[in-house]
């Protein structure tokens, strides 16, 4: 046995097995068109997003009426209290429940408000601007908690059992992650064993980072069903009552931000769940989780848009009030550039959310890639915006709101925003995982065309046969990437000065497809290992999507309110210029980079060759515990921290 094999942790799953598990859960059919998928194939089809979809008059009337009520309530809430007490007060939760916030996306027939994704997202923007912990609470409940998977995959009996409770204020949570299981579900340790009489499952295991789990009344649990006489088992989804015997919230986790989040560690010991509580079929759990996340990820762009809009407001007001060297700091070019970035990006953040949600609401498009790109791009750019806001505010940006208030100044929580937004680059798929997920979809056409050429297990004969088949696909596809509407200066003329940006997007889309093909030709089966290369491919597509969203959103605003149209066009124009600079840099870095040196140095560091560089410091974490806790067994001996808010 090699040293490497001997060091493998308990429950180790091979890389191939892990990939097969993830691949089996993918949606492989594309029955509806996807604008973002086309971007990666060099097919810029503006008709898929323009005219920009808009809510129906009925949806708009109901949505605006609800937002007015929610706005009035939000203005009565004390965000400083949430930060100070590190929890959302129970009376605030009850107030949200009375307004119907916990049932915004639940159909009216099951007691919910039946709002569109667009108005649901706008509501998330509103509550998140009070304190991002509200956004985390509501999105964890409605985007990935019990309501969404029950609505999509539940039986009629399950819908009538659970959805009215959720709409009335029964907070829910989604339990997938484990101490040693993040984005690799093949390693899952939690089990749900079918009883001998087939009437119930017995769940054992532990779940980590259970957002809302501390106060949840219902949870969706993902667990492996061992093979049995009547089925193959597999990862399955269950709705579980949070007060079930044997279920214990062992810890309420605390983080650098989101002080009001009710996030915990939940332990299961012989928790009995009726077979009627299983969602879908056995083995369908991971597909349910991924499908739920497709639209569930749109909550992150909405929350990020709120952060961007607030940052713009604070940057504008502060930069007019603060005077240095005889004039307002906003009039100094160094600060003005940051204000421009904050404002332009805030507009794009809202545009990306609005377009993605509108496409999802229309039901006519497949938004898998759009939602993933929106989550990825928004989480990264909103954090940059918050960082620039802190810089614009200077020392006051680093000072807490409570400290500012204590010495008589306006309590601006800029540093809190930076801490709170940081988690969005990790929530619901980290940036690195999102790169891999989106890249898999972006190169799907190539993998299908290449067949065994892209398979490391295929022999020479199979590869030669696959090469013949691939030549037909590329013979038809590659000529389409030579020329397009982006080369005609008259194209997209109805967008005015924004037309040049859409022509750039069209040209860059074809260039992106050509570079993806070059990567496929160069590395073939090893392309999937070029994660940084694929990450840049994804990021280019994300910027192109954001540019497209900004242009169509500006055009929509101009049509609906010409008085604001001029400003919207200026915001979109400047954003697109900034985005084009980032895109050009990414294209350059595809082939001119330090990737090889980075891989070499990383291996050297991991092998301990540079340990001498770590001398001269003290590591206060040493001796405090293992890097990862072992999966627990047996009953919990800890106090149950689960609490009810109503």
N, C-alpha and C positions, 0 to 999 in steps of 0.2 A: 504494500500500500504506500503510495507516495505521500510526502508531507502535506501536499495540497489537499489530497483526498482526506487525510486524517483530520484536517482542521475544519472540514465541512460541518456546519451546525446541524443539530437535530432537525429532522423535517426537511432536509435539503432537497430541492427540486432542481433537476438539470435545466440548463438554459433552453434546450430544445423543448422540454416538457412545458416550461413556463410560457414560451412563445406559442406553443400549440393551444394552450388553455386560453390565452388572450385572443388568438386568431379565431378560435371556435366561437367566441362571443361577439365577434365583429358582425355588423350588418354588411352584407356583401352585395346586396341588390341596390340599384339606383333607378327606381321607378319614376322619380321626379327629377327635373333638372336642378343643377346646383351651379350658381354663379361662381362661387369660390373654387369649386373643382375645376371649372373651365379655365380660371386664371392660371392654374398650374400646368394646363395642357396647351397654353397659348391661344385659348379661345375666349376672347373678351367679348361676352354677349351682354351688352348694356341693356338690352330689352328685358332681361331677367330682373333688373332692379330699377328700371326707369320706364314709365313714371313711378316714382316712389310710392309703394303701397301706403294707404291711409286707412284709419279705422272707419267703420260704418258710422252713420249718424247716430244710430242707437248706442253703439259701443262708446262713442265720444260723449254723448249726453250722460250716460251712466257713469263713465269714468271720471268726467269732470266734476260731477256732483259728489262722488266719493272723495276725490282728491281735495275738494274744498272742505269737507268735514275733517279729513285727516290732517290737513294743513292747520286748521284751527286747533285741533287736539295737540298736534306736535308743538305748537307754540306755547303750550302750557307745561311742557315737560322740562325738567332741569337736567341738562346733559352733565353738568358738573357733579350732580349727585350720583349719577351712574359711575362716573370715573372715581369719585371719592369712596363710594361704598363697594365698588367692584361687583355690582350686580344691578340688574334692572328691577326696581321695586315692584312688588306684587301688584300694587294698585295701578301701575303703568301697564302691566300685562293684562289686567282685567279691563282697563280702558281700551286697549287695542282689541281685545276679544269682543267687547260691546260694539265697537265700530265694524266688526266683521273682518278685521285684518287677517285673521288666521284662516279665512275662507275665501280670500280674494280670487284664487284660481279654481276653486271648487264650483262645479255647475250649480245653477240655482235649484235644480230639482233635488239636489242633495243638501240644500241649506246654505250654499255658498253664494258669493256675489257674482260669480261667473265673469269676472273681468278678463279682458284680453291680456296677452303677454305684454303688450305695449303699456297699458295702464298699470298692470302689476309692477312692471319695472319702474315706472314713474313714481309709484307709491314707495318702492324700495329706495329710490333716490331721496324722497322726502324724509322718510324715517331715518335713513342713514346719515342725513345731514344733521340730525339732532345728535346722534351718537352711532357710529358704525356697528356697535353691538346690537342695535335694533335690526339692522340689515342682516346681520349674521343669524339672529334669532328667526326672523321671518323667512329668509331664504332657505335655511336648513330645514325648516318645517315644511314649506310649500314647494320648494324646488326639488329637494331630494328626500324629504321625509315621507311619511305614510301617504299623504294625499295623492301625490303624483303617480307612484307605482300602482296604487289601488285604482286610481282613475283609469290608467292605461291597461293594466294587466289583471285587475281584480274581477271576480265574478259579480253578478248583479247583487247577490246576497252580501258579499264583502263591501261593495260600495254603499249599500244601505245601512250596513252595520257601522262602518268606520267614518265615512265622509261627513255625515252630519255632526258627529262628535268633534272631528277636526275643525270644521267650520265654526263650531260654537266656542272653540278655545282650547281644545285638548292639544297641547303642544306635542310635537312628534320629533323623532330623530332617526337618523340613518346610521346603522352600525355595520361597517365593513372592515375598517382598519384594525389591525392587531399589533401588539408590540413588535413583532418581527415580520409583519405583512403590511406593505404600503400599496404600491401600484403593481404588485406581483401576487395576484390572488391565488395562484397555483400553490403557494406556500401556506394557505389558510389552515389554521389548527382547530378552530371552532367546529364542533360537530353537532349534527342533529340526527339522532338515531331513531329510526322508526320502531315503534313498539311492536311486540309480537302479534297483537291483535289488529295492528294497522290503524288504530284510532288516534294516535298522537305521536309527536316527536319529542325526544328528550335532548335538550340543548345543553352542551357543556363547552366552556371556553371563556375567553376574555376579549373585550373590544376596547380599543384605545381611541382617544380624541373624539368622543361621542358628543358632538355639538348638540346642545339641547338635552342631552341625556340625563342631566341632573334633575331637570324639572319635567321631563317628558311623561305623558300618560300612555303613549303608544310608541313603539319603535319598530322599524324594519330591520331584521337581523339577517345577515348573510352567513350561512354555515354549510359545511360539507355533509351531505347525507351519504353514509357508507353504503356500498352496494348491498342489496337484499334480494330475497327470493322473487319479489314482484317488480324489481327495477334496478337500473344501474346506479341510481343515486346521483351524486354530483353537487356542485354548489347551488344552493336553493335559497329562496327568500321567504321569510316568515314575518307576519305581523304578531307582535308579542305585547301583552299588557305589562306595563312597567312595574306594577306591584306584584308580579307573579312570584310565588315562593321560590327561593333559590337565586333570584336576580338581585344583585347588590351593586350599588354605585360606590366603588371603593375610594375614589379620589375625585376631587373637583380641581381640575388643572388650571394653572394660571400662566399667562403669557406676557410677552413684551407689550402687546397691545390688546385691543378688544377686552377691556377690563370687565365688561358686563356679561361676557359670554359664559353660558352654563355648559361647560365642556368637561367631561369626566372619563373615568375608566370604569367600565361596566363588566361585572363578572357573572357568569352563568354556571350554576351547579345543579344538574338534574332539573332544569326548568322544563316543565311539561307544557307543550303547546298543541292544541287540537289540530288534527290534520286539515280541518277546514280553514285554518289560518295560513296555510301555505299559499303564496302568490304564484300563479302559473304552475308549470310542471316542475318536477324534480330535475335538477341540472340546468334550469333556466335562469338561475339567480343572477349570474354575471351578466347575461344579456339584458335582464331587467335593469340592473344597476347602470349599465352603459347607456341604454336607451333613455332612462330617466335623466341621466346627465346631459344628454344631447341638448335639450332645451333648458334643463336646470342650470347649465353653465351661464345662461343669459342673465342670471341674477348678479354675477360678478361685474359685467360691464355696466349695469345700472348703478351699482354701488360705486364703481370707479368714476362714473360720470358725475355723481354727486360730489365726490372729492375734488374733481377737476373744476366744477362750477364754483364751489366754495373757495377754492384756491385763487381763482380769478378774481372773485369779489374782494378777498382780503388783500391780494397783491395790489389791486387797483386803489382801494381806499388807503392802505398804508403808504403806498408809493407817492400818493398825492399829499399826505399829511407830514411825512418825514422830510425835513429839509437839511441838506448838507452842501457846503460850499456855495451858498447863495441861491440854490434852487432845489425843488422837490427831487428826491432820489430817482423817481421814475423818469425824469428828464435826462438823467445821465445815461449814456448809451449802454454801459455795461449792465445796468439794471433794466433798461428798456428792452434789451434783447431777451432777458428772462421773462419779462411781462408778455412779450410777443409770443414766446414759446408756450407759456402757461395759457394764454387766451386762445391761441390757435389749436392747441392740443385739447383744451376743454371742449371746444366746438367739435373736434373730431371724435372725442370720447362719446359725446352725446349722439353724434351722427352714427357711429358704429353700433351703439345700442339700438337706436331708433330703427335703423335699417334691418338689423338682425331680428329684432322683435317683430317688426312689420312683416318680414318674409315668413317668419314662423306662424304668425297669425293668419296669413293668407292661405296657408295650407297647400299652396300650389308648388312650393319649392322644397327640396331636400336641404335642410339647414345644418346638417351634421358638421360640415367643415366651417360654415359661417359662424356657428355658435362657438366652436372651438377656437377659431381665429379671434373672435371678439373677446373671448375670455383671456387668451394669451396676450394679445396686443394691449388690451385695456389695462390689465393688471401691471404690465411692465411700464406703460407710459404714464399711468396715474401716479405710480410711485416716483417717477422722475419729476413729475409736476410738483408733488408734495416736497420733494427734496429741494427743488428750486425755490419754492415758497419759503422754506426755512431759511435759505440763503438770502433771499430778498429781505426777510425780517431781521437778519443779523442775529445779534445776541438774544433779542426778544423771541426769535424763532426757536431757539434752543431752550428757552425758559418755559416752564409749565404755565398753563392758564391760571392755576391756583396761585402761583407765585406772583404773576403779573397783577392779579386782582388784589393780592395782599398789600402790594405797594401802590395801589390806586390807579393802575392802568387797565386798559381794556383786556379782558381775559380771552385772548386769542389762542386756541389750542393747536398751533401749527405743528409742534413736535408730536402731539398726540396723533394728528392725522398721519404723519410719517410712520409712526408705530402701527397704527391701525390698518393702513393700506398695505403694509408689508406682507401680511398673511395672504393676500389675494394672489401673490405669485406662487403660492403653495396650495391653497384651497382648491379642491375639486380637480386635482391634477396639476402638479408643479410645472413650471415653464419647461423644464427638461423633458418631462413626460409628455406634455402637450406637443413639443417638437416632434417626438417619436410618433405619437398618435396621428398627428396631421400629416407628417411625412409619409406614413404608411398609406394614407388615403391618396396623397398627392402623387405617389409613384405607383399606385395600384394598376393603372393602365399599362405601365411599362412592365410590371411584374407579370401581368397576364399575357402580354405580348411576348415577353422573353421566355416564359415557361421555365423549362429545365435549365436555361442559361443562367437563371438567377437562383438556382438550387445548388447548394454546396454538396448535396448528396448524389446528384445526378452524374452518370458516367459519361465518357466522351461521346458514345453513340447517341445518347439522349440529348446531349448538348448540340450535336450537329443537326439533329432533327429539329430541335427547337429553333436553331438559328435560321433554318429555312422558313419556318413559320413566322418568325419575328421580322424577317426581311419584307414580307408582304405588308405588315402593319406599318413599319417605318417608311416603306416606299410610298405609302399613301399619305402618311401623317407629316413627315418632315418637309415636303414641299409647301405645305400650308403655313409653315413658320417663316417663310422667306419674306412675305409682304402682307400688308393688311391696312385697315382704315387709318391706323396711326401714322401712316406715311403721307396721307392726303391732308394738306393744310385746311381743307374745307370741312373735314369730318367733325361731327358733334358741334356744329356751329351754333345750335340753339342754346348752348350753355355759355355763350359769351366768352369772357376772358378765362373761364374755367375749361374751355374746350381744349386748350393746349395740354392741360393736365390729363384729360381723358385720352388724348392721343398718346401721351407718354405711357399711360397705363397699358394701352393696347400694345405698344411696341415692347414695353418691358415684360408683358405677359409672354409674348413670343420668345423673347430673349431668355426668360426664365425657363421655359419649356426646352429650349435648345441646350441650356446649361445642365438641366436635369438629365437629358439624353446623354450628354457628354460624360456626366458622372456615372450613368448606368453603363455606358460603353467602357469606361476606364476601369471601374471596380466590379461590375457585374454582381455576383453573389455577395461580394464583400461590401456592397454599397450600404447595407443596413448597419455596418459597423462604423461607417463614416458619419457619426452622429452630429458632429459639429458642422460638417458640410451640409447635411440635411437640415440642420437647425437654421442655417443661413437661407437655404431655399425656402423654408417655411416663413421666416421673417420677412423675406422679400414679398412673398404673397400676402402676408398680413398687412404690410404697408400699402400694397396696391389695393387691397380691400378697403383699408381705411381712407385712402384717397378717393376711391369710387363712392364710398358712403358720404364723405364730406361734400363732394360735388352734387350728388343727387339730393342730399338734405338741404344744401344751400338753395338749390333750384326749387325745391318744394316750399321753403320758407318764402322765397321771392314770389311764388305764385299765390300763396295764401296771405301774405302781408308784405306788399312791395316796400312799405316804409322800413321794414327790417331787412329786406332783401339785399340792399347795398352792403350793409354791415356783414351779413351772412356770406356774401360773395368774397368780401375782403378777408374774413376769417378763413374761409375755405382756400382761397388763393394762397395766402401765406402759409397755411398748414401744408398744402401740397408742395410748395417750394421747399419747406423744411423736410418733408418726407422724401422728396426726390434726392436730397443730399444723402440721407440715410440709405436709400436704396442703392445709389451709385457706390457707396462705400461697401455695402454688402456684396454687390456684384464683384467688386475688386477682390474682396477677401475670400471669395469662393476658390480662387486659384492662387492668390498671393497671400499667404498666411504663415503662422507658426505652428500649425497643427501637428506636424511630424515632430518638431522639437518639444512641443507640449506633451505629446504622448511619451516620448523618451524620458523627459524630466520627471513626469508623473510616476512612471514605473520606478525610476531611481529613488524618488522620495519614498514611495510605498515600500521599497525594499530596505529602507533604513540607511541609505548611503549618505544622506544629508543630516543625520540626527545631531551632528555636532552643532548645527545651526540653531538648535533648540536650547542650547546651553545658556545659562545666565538668566533664566526666568523661573518663576514658581507657578505650578499648575494647581490651583485650589480645588479642582475637581477630582484629583487623584484620591483613590481610596473611598470615594463616596458611594460607589455601587457599580454594577456591570453596565456595559454600553447598552445592552438590550436585556430585559428581564426574560426569564424562562417562562413558557406557557404555564399558567397555574393549573393545579389539579386539586380536586376535593372541594369541600365547602369553604366559603369565605369566612375569615375570622376578623374582618374589619367592620367598623360601623357603617351602616347603610346611609349614605349622604343624600339619597334621593329625597326630594321635597316636593310638596304640592303647592302651587301658587293660588289655587282656587278650590 
